[in-house]
Amino acid sequence: MDQTQLLKGVLDLAVLAVVRGEDGYGYDIVRRLRDGGLADVGDASVYGTLRRLYAAGALTSYVVPSESGPHRKYYGITPIGRDQLKRQRDDWHTFSTTLDGLLDGPAHSTTSQGASA
């Protein structure tokens, strides 16, 4: 299954989850998402999500000088972001439980009424 469309719907949640415990800079957040199992997440998608979450007040940012290259812009979660994370996590659990019920529910026979598609 192509995860691109699924990822678009949950990228905010995933980004908030990975910065919940520790602030991170852009590529670090991309790496954590990939290490967490979202191997196909695109850099541009994550950077766009970081900008959007920052603009919405869900993330804060600050710059840390680097001796080995350009300064890095770190992102951390704000109280607004923690509230958003909780709401979206609850929504995700409700949605996934519902979908699991549909997927694991009683199988329909192909000979039952209304089976012509």
N, C-alpha and C positions, 0 to 999 in steps of 0.2 A: 504494500500500500504506500502511495506517495504521501509522505508526512508533511509536505509543504503547507497544505491547507490547514491541517490540524495544528501545525506549529504557529501559524499566524494567529490562531484563536487563543493560544495559551502562552505566547512569548512574554507578555507583561508579567504573568504569574511566575514563569520560570526565572525571569531576570530578578524579580523581587525576592524570590526564594533563595537565589544564590548570593545576594548581597545582604540577606537578613542577618547572617552571623558574622560577616566580615566584609568590609568595604573592598572595592576592587576597581582597577582601571579597565578601560574598554576591552583590550585584548585578553586580559586576565578573566574577565567575565565570560567572554566567548569561550575561552579554554575550559572554564569550569562547567559551562553548559554542555560542551562536547564531551568532557570527561564524565559528566553525569548521564550520558546516553543520548544527547541530542546532537549526534554526529553531523547532521546535515544543516545545522543552523548556520546562516550566512552572516558574515561580518557586518555587512551593510544593514541587515535587518536588526541586529543587536544594537548597533550604534544609533539607528533611528529610534528604536525603543527606548534607549537610554535618554536621548534628547526629549522624547515625548513625556516620559515619566518625570524627568527633571522639570519640564515646563508645567506639569500638572501638580508639582509639589510633593510627589511621592519619593523623589530622590533629592539628595543634596550633593554638591560636588565641591571639590577643592583640588588644588594643584600641588603636587609634590615634586621638587627638583630631583633630577636624576643625574648622577655623575657619569653614567655610561651612555647617555643619549638624551633625547628630548624630555622635557618635563612630562609627567604623567598626570592626567586628570582622573582623580578617583571619585567614585560614586558610593554613597551610603544611603541607607533607607531612613526615611523620616517617619514621624508618627502617622502622617497621612498615608505613607506607603505601607506601614504595618497594618493599618486598618484596611487598606485596599487588598493587601495580601491575605488577610483573614477572610474577607468577604469572597474573594475569588477562589480561595482554597475551599471554602464551604460550598460555593457554587460548583466547583469541579467535583467534589466528592458526591454531591447530589446527582450531577449529570452522569458521572461514571457509574454510579450505582444503578441509575435508571437504565443506562445503555447495557450494563452487564445483565440486568434482568431481561432485557429484550434479546440479547445474544444467547443467554443460557436458558431462556424460557422453553416452553413446550414446542417441539418441532412440529411444523405443519406438513401434513401429507400433501403430495402433489395431486392427489385424486380428490381432495376435499373441494367443496363448493367454493367458487370464486377464485380458483387457482389458475384460471386462464389469464395470462398477462399479456 
